Amino acid sequence: MSHVLPVLLLGVCTIFGLLLVPLGLPGLWVMVAGIVGYGWLTDFRSVGVATMGVALGLAFLGEIIEWWLGFRFARTYGGSRRSAWGALVGGIVGAAMGVPVPVVGSVIGAFLGSFAGAAHCSSTPCPARRGRRCA
């Protein structure tokens, strides 16, 4: 098999993934899919199992750091702790449930989770009603 198609697939996935990242969409996983597709099309001669394992491990590490940073800085920019937890849990659940279309699941899950966390905060007696921030 000619190496033109696998290289083209890898290049398109990489460029498309890089364009998705600034929009908050899962471009990292498009790039990982490009690596796996390249390995599959070349019968895993150029890209081995170890390389794909490292790429998947780094992708998961990047996702964990991204979730942690989002949770960590939610309070810095005015979000409550409950809305941060809601966004974190909603994003994970939405990503897991929206596997066929990961963008829809994670984005809508994070939005609904943060909304539910904030709504729960405002429906219970908490310091936010007295002018202070809710914990």
Secondary structure, DSSP 4 states (H G I P E B T S, - for coil): --SHHHHHHHHHHHHHHHHHGGGTS-HHHHHHHHHHHHHHHTTTSSS-HHHHHHHHHHHHHHHHHHHHHHHHHHTTTT--HHHHHHHHHHHHHHHHHTTTSHHHHHHHHHHHHHHHHHHHHHHS--GGGGTS---
